[in-house]
């Protein structure tokens, strides 16, 4: 994969991690949430359901979003938690890897501040 000179490889990996996390959640819980297929349709459906802009969700899905605001993480976690077991912690949406999320899902206190 060719990485743009302007974004650089490290930046691309950060963007890709946010995208991969959301795509993994959609893959795991999309059917239960009655999500349609295709990024535009998914973004429109999720935007309507959780009160985020369609462009925000599309930005995540197309890899152009590096960091999610606390509000966005909370709304996404609430949306997926309507069907997710175990419950998703908003902090997981900032993860840099899918492997970390898999580990966190197996640990009951992962991602929870003490």
C-alpha positions in Angstrom: 0.0 0.0 0.0 1.3 3.4 -0.9 1.2 6.0 1.9 0.8 9.6 1.1 3.8 11.9 1.7 1.5 14.3 3.6 0.1 11.8 6.0 3.1 9.5 6.5 3.1 5.9 7.6 2.6 6.5 11.3 -0.4 8.8 10.7 -1.9 6.3 8.3 -1.6 3.6 10.9 -3.5 5.7 13.4 -6.2 6.5 10.9 -6.4 2.8 9.9 -6.8 1.7 13.5 -9.9 3.8 14.1 -11.3 2.6 10.9 -10.5 -1.1 11.7 -12.1 -0.9 15.1 -15.4 0.5 13.7 -15.4 -2.0 10.9 -14.8 -4.8 13.3 -17.7 -3.6 15.5 -19.9 -3.4 12.4 -18.9 -6.9 11.3 -19.6 -8.3 14.8 -22.9 -6.5 15.6 -24.1 -5.1 12.3 -26.7 -7.8 11.7 -28.1 -7.5 15.2 -28.3 -3.7 14.7 -30.0 -4.1 11.3 -27.3 -2.2 9.5 -27.5 -2.0 5.7 -24.6 -2.8 3.5 -22.3 -0.2 1.9 -20.5 2.6 3.7 -22.9 5.4 2.7 -25.9 3.4 3.8 -24.3 2.3 7.1 -23.2 5.9 7.8 -26.7 7.3 7.1 -28.3 4.7 9.3 -25.9 5.1 12.2 -26.1 8.9 11.9 -29.9 8.8 12.3 -29.7 6.3 15.1 -27.0 8.0 17.3 -27.1 11.6 16.4 -23.8 12.0 14.7 -23.2 13.6 11.3 -23.1 11.1 8.4 -19.8 12.8 7.4 -18.3 11.9 10.8 -19.1 8.3 10.4 -18.0 8.2 6.7 -14.7 9.9 7.8 -14.1 7.0 10.2 -15.0 4.4 7.6 -12.8 5.9 4.9 -9.8 6.2 7.3 -9.6 10.0 7.4 -10.3 10.2 11.1 -7.3 9.9 13.4 -8.9 10.6 16.8 -12.4 10.3 18.1 -13.9 12.9 20.4 -15.2 11.7 23.8 -18.8 12.5 22.6 -18.3 10.4 19.4 -16.8 7.5 21.4 -19.6 7.6 23.9 -22.3 7.6 21.2 -20.7 4.8 19.3 -20.3 2.7 22.4 -23.9 3.3 23.4 -25.1 2.3 19.9 -23.2 -0.9 19.8 -23.9 -1.7 23.5 -27.6 -2.2 22.7 -26.5 -5.6 21.3 -22.8 -6.1 22.4 -21.8 -8.7 24.9 -19.6 -7.9 26.7 -20.3 -4.2 26.8 -17.9 -2.0 24.9 -16.1 0.7 26.8 -15.8 4.0 25.0 -12.0 3.9 25.6 -11.7 0.8 23.4 -12.6 3.0 20.4 -9.3 4.8 20.9 -7.4 1.5 20.6 -4.5 1.3 18.3 -5.1 -2.4 17.5 -7.8 -5.0 17.1 -5.8 -7.4 19.2 -6.0 -5.1 22.2 -9.7 -4.9 21.9 -10.0 -8.7 21.8 -7.9 -8.9 24.9 -9.9 -6.2 26.6 -13.2 -7.9 25.8 -11.9 -11.0 27.6 -10.9 -8.9 30.7 -13.9 -7.7 32.7 -12.2 -4.5 33.9 -10.3 -3.6 30.8 -10.6 0.0 29.8 -12.3 1.1 33.0 -10.6 3.8 35.1 -10.1 2.8 38.7 
